[in-house]
Amino acid sequence: MPARAEDNTVEGSHWLRVCADPDNMPFSNDRGEGFENKLAELIATKLGARVVYAWFPESAGSMPTRPLRDACDLVMGYAQGTGLVEDTNPYYRTSYVLLYRQDDQSLAGVDSLADPRLKTKRIGIFARTPPASILATNGLGANAKPFEIAGQGSSKAAMDMIAELASGKVDAALLWGPVGGYYAQRSPVPLKLVPLTKETVGPPVVFGITMGVRPDEPEWKHKLNKLIAENQSDVDAILRQYNVPLLNDQGELVEATTPDR
C-alpha cells in the first residue's frame, strides 16, 4: 500500500510528496493502481526517491488548488493554462470523447457533436462540462441524460453511464478522455471511442495535462520538465496501458486507441 505523508519519518529529500485522490480511478487510488500513481512512481525512481501521498478526496472538493509546502511537492494532473496552479510543461494531451456501441451503424463515422444524426439520440452527459455546453449550442440538450457526480464521485458516475450505454438505455456518452477510454475497455459490449477534436463552437475540449507545483521553486519545475522530456516514451506507455487517447500538438490522435475488451 502506498505510504502516507504522515508516515514520512526520514529526511524529506528522500521522498516525493504527492497530493492525490484515494479513490478516483483511472487516475489514482490508495492501492497505487491508477496511472497517476504509476507516473508518480516513475518520477520518484528517476529522482532516487520514494512516493509518499497526502490524500485529498475529489468527492469532498478538497484537492488543493496550490500544492502546499507542508502537504506535497506535486499534484499529478492539472489542465494547462487554468491559472489555478503553477504547472509544468504538459506531459500528455487529450480531449473529451464521444462513445457509442460499435454495432450501432446509425452512428458510424460520427466525429463531431454537430453531426445531425445525434439529434435523435439519447446522450449521457455530466452537467457543467464543456461537451454539455456544446450539446446545448447544437440544440441537443433536450435529448441529453445528465448523470450526477455529487455524493458518489466521478468514477462511479462514469461506470453508471457506460453501463447504460452498453445496455442501450442511452445511445451515446460524453466523458473526459482518460475516463472514457478506461471504462470503455471494461464495457460488457464493444464501444467506439471518438476524441472530440473537430468541434468549432463552444468551450475547448482538448487540453494539455500538466503537473501542479509550488510557484516559488523554478529549479524544481525545471527539473520536472527535464524529466518529462527525457522520459516521454515511458510516460506514453503508461498512459496507453489505461487506454488514454493521446493527441499531438495539432489535436491528432497519436496512436489509434481502441476500447476493445
GICOR-V218620 format. One line per field, one symbol per residue. phi: phi as a letter, one per 30 degrees, with the letter a starting at -180 (. if undefined). A space follows every 10 residues. Layout:
# GICOR-V218620
phi = ???
This chain:
# GICOR-V218620
phi = .edcedddcc eeddbcdcda ddabdddaad cicdddeddd dddddddibc dbcccbdedc icdddbecec cacacdbbdd ididbdbddd cababdbcbb ddddddceid badddddddc cdbdbcdice ddddedddic ddcdcdccce ibiddddddd dddddddjdb cabbbdeddd dddddcddbd bccbddccdc biddbcbdcb cdbddcbddd dddddddddd bedddddddd dciddccddc icddbeccdd d
